[in-house]
Amino acid sequence: MTMHSHDKPTIVVGEGWAALGTVGMLASQGHPVVWITGTGARIAAPLPVGDAAETNAMGMTVWAELAGRLGIECGPVETGSYIREFRNKAFRETPWSKAPTPEHQNEVRAESLWAPETRIAPVFEARATLTLGEIEEAIRARLADGTFKNLRRVDGTPVIEVRTEGDRLVSVLLGDGEEIECDRFVFADRWSAFAAIQGIPEQLRKKVAAHRKHEPVGVLQAIFTHHDPIGAGLSEGFYSVLNKEPGEEQERRLWGYFSSDGKKSFWTVCLSSEEVEDNHQIAKKLRRMKSALEKMFCGAPWLSPERTSFASNISDEQVRLAEGLLLSTGDPSTFETELKVLTDKQKWAAVLTDGFGPSAALQQVAVLLGTTGSDAQTENVDLVETAAL
């Protein structure tokens, strides 16, 4: 269905990568959109790179396409090896990058990482001149600057009910009592919030609930602002194994990168479902993150003579905790196939997820809206009758 600016708005729920991509694509084409940020759950891109693998071939390209639609210059998308492991006091290419075939590379990555960390580190990497995090923030800034009069953003008020007549969506009801007429509903927020919405067709509700078995894990992210630039101009992302604590079964890694100007850095670690509910464990993980950074980036050329440690070069920090953000199991193409059968019966509904990482999230948007990396200049967006979770 081709959507024009005189149509009723599409409701998009969520504030993560999939929601951002959907809102940006629709708003840039003049379609009316009501962006309901819902729980507000999101993190910044955990690495500066996106996925260039065949299964997410458009993932990084769609990020660049969306930026181009919004007038943001992010540079050409290039493929290469941009992730470095810190091991034995040195930075090295990832173990899977040395495997002889794509199949072996996937196998080595699966053997090397905790399952949800594979949503962070792509096997085949692509990046633009700007980091993926900078592209994301530029898109958010453009959508917030008042350019798009067809876009309305609603914060702090959830959708509590969808109202239909037969097989047609009529409106959504918000928690503050406002009713908004609409003709499409795209949900890209936490699954627990989806379960709380009244009026969702029971078959779709049950199917989404069943997919919670794919072991969602939490994410702890620290964003540091630095006194002196550090890592300016680097195109690489970095990771290091965190030392295990007594009783800790799962080895996990710290992932991150520096902004292009070196004034900020972004560091992410996955948390189990138990850890994300334990404030003491969260505080311990944050301390271990900082301890690892002290070992990874000490002395010249990372620090100026005036800075004795990584911590001494931090002027400000922001910590984000996102519960159930990444999935340990499951395949995005499988989700897409399974849910298409159901959403064909409710053509007004689509469900997206950030659980497979930022590249897969934008790939879902491309499938949903019928866009590709080569048609950035098309005048209308076709909303394909499909969905991915």
Secondary structure by P-SEA (a helix, b strand, c coil): ccccccccbbbbccccaaaaaaaaaaaaaccbbbbcccccccccccccbbbcccccccaaaaaaaaaaaaccccccccccccbbbbcccccccccccccccaaaaaaaaaaccccccccccccbbbbccccaaaaaaaaaaaaaccccccbbbbccccccccccccccccccccccbbbbbbcbbbbcccaaaaaacccccaaaaaaaaaacccccbbbbbbbbbbcccccccccccccccccccccccbbbbbbccccccccbbbbbbbbcccccccaaaaaaaaaaaaaaaaaacccccccccccccccccccbbbbbbbcccccccccaaaaaaaaaaaaaaaccbbbbcccccaaaaaaaaaaaacccccccccccccccccccc
